Amino acid sequence: MVDSKAWDWDKVKGDHERHWQEPVIESYYLINRWLGQNKKDFLDLGCGLGRHTIQFAKAGFKASGFDLSEASITRTGEYARKANVAVDLKVGDMLSLPYADNSFDCVYCRNVISHTDTAGMRKIISELKRVLRKGGECYLTLRSKQAWDFQQDWPIVDENTKIRVEDGPENGIPHFYADYNLIQDLFKDFDIVKIFQVEDFINRGGNITSSFHWHVLICHN
Ligand SMILES: C[S@@+](CC[C@H](N)C(=O)[O-])C[C@H]1O[C@@H](n2cnc3c(N)ncnc32)[C@H](O)[C@@H]1O
């Protein structure tokens, strides 16, 4: 299994930091859905700067944030204090979650669990199953094999995984890429509630790039 590596959040400042503090569109759908199902215990797995940890805490969930980066957890704690919400925060590796079995009703992993290789992905999925209660749901995103970066001439770990090379916070971090059939196989022990692929367009100072991610909603059956 490839070594885990946290994001270098010290490189994320200014506009880039503001981007990572603003909740994304599907988070509003998930709050609505999970409140409607009386779900309470929420884990933001790979929480980064905690934009969703804080958003879910404000919405009334008992919110936990977890990340491999100490800097991200420190900053999430500062933002939570400013927002006046209580959150539980832990530093650790998603390959071995520091939570008891059946701890959570709902888990959100946005652009996180792709930071491993194929063996790591299978281990993380078994951890998700362990910490979710029966009937619990997890919404996760995975990088797609259609994304521009899967074509890059970066170091190869296995048939689905490359090590990213860049002058930014993700340098040296493993990236796992999936297609539809691989997702069906990875999550065969869950009910797959929804699966769709999204192309995101990002405008950085007039330079427009796009990327493809899978969005997957699974239920512990
Ligand atoms: C793209 S950021 C997404 C942050 C957050 N989910 C959001 O949407 O704002 C990916 C995060 O995953 C974390 N991460 C990477 N590998 C990890 C691991 N093995 N265990 C826990 N967190 C990890 C990184 O440190 C980083 O904070």
Ligand as a Chemical Component Dictionary entry (heavy atoms), coordinates in Angstrom:
data_LIG
# 
_chem_comp.id                   LIG 
_chem_comp.type                 NON-POLYMER 
_chem_comp.pdbx_formal_charge   0 
_chem_comp.three_letter_code    LIG 
# 
loop_
_chem_comp_atom.comp_id 
_chem_comp_atom.atom_id 
_chem_comp_atom.alt_atom_id 
_chem_comp_atom.type_symbol 
_chem_comp_atom.charge 
_chem_comp_atom.model_Cartn_x 
_chem_comp_atom.model_Cartn_y 
_chem_comp_atom.model_Cartn_z 
_chem_comp_atom.pdbx_ordinal 
LIG C1  C1  C 0  -9.129  18.104 -1.564 1  
LIG S1  S1  S 1  -8.984  18.253 0.181  2  
LIG C2  C2  C 0  -10.726 18.209 0.547  3  
LIG C3  C3  C 0  -11.078 18.809 1.880  4  
LIG C4  C4  C 0  -12.576 18.784 2.254  5  
LIG N1  N1  N 0  -13.188 17.481 2.077  6  
LIG C5  C5  C 0  -13.357 19.832 1.505  7  
LIG O1  O1  O 0  -14.158 19.473 0.612  8  
LIG O2  O2  O -1 -13.164 21.011 1.780  9  
LIG C6  C6  C 0  -8.428  16.626 0.634  10 
LIG C7  C7  C 0  -8.148  16.437 2.134  11 
LIG O3  O3  O 0  -7.904  15.036 2.380  12 
LIG C8  C8  C 0  -6.868  14.930 3.346  13 
LIG N2  N2  N 0  -6.242  13.600 3.276  14 
LIG C9  C9  C 0  -5.415  13.130 2.311  15 
LIG N3  N3  N 0  -5.029  11.878 2.608  16 
LIG C10 C10 C 0  -5.613  11.559 3.795  17 
LIG C11 C11 C 0  -5.579  10.400 4.645  18 
LIG N4  N4  N 0  -4.853  9.329  4.317  19 
LIG N5  N5  N 0  -6.306  10.405 5.778  20 
LIG C12 C12 C 0  -7.058  11.504 6.129  21 
LIG N6  N6  N 0  -7.111  12.629 5.371  22 
LIG C13 C13 C 0  -6.398  12.659 4.220  23 
LIG C14 C14 C 0  -5.927  16.070 2.973  24 
LIG O4  O4  O 0  -5.020  16.394 4.005  25 
LIG C15 C15 C 0  -6.910  17.182 2.630  26 
LIG O5  O5  O 0  -7.221  17.948 3.762  27 
# 
loop_
_chem_comp_bond.comp_id 
_chem_comp_bond.atom_id_1 
_chem_comp_bond.atom_id_2 
_chem_comp_bond.value_order 
_chem_comp_bond.pdbx_ordinal 
LIG C1  S1  SING 1  
LIG S1  C2  SING 2  
LIG S1  C6  SING 3  
LIG C2  C3  SING 4  
LIG C3  C4  SING 5  
LIG C4  N1  SING 6  
LIG C4  C5  SING 7  
LIG C5  O1  DOUB 8  
LIG C5  O2  SING 9  
LIG C6  C7  SING 10 
LIG C7  O3  SING 11 
LIG C7  C15 SING 12 
LIG O3  C8  SING 13 
LIG C8  N2  SING 14 
LIG C8  C14 SING 15 
LIG N2  C9  SING 16 
LIG N2  C13 SING 17 
LIG C9  N3  DOUB 18 
LIG N3  C10 SING 19 
LIG C10 C11 SING 20 
LIG C10 C13 DOUB 21 
LIG C11 N4  SING 22 
LIG C11 N5  DOUB 23 
LIG N5  C12 SING 24 
LIG C12 N6  DOUB 25 
LIG N6  C13 SING 26 
LIG C14 O4  SING 27 
LIG C14 C15 SING 28 
LIG C15 O5  SING 29 
# 
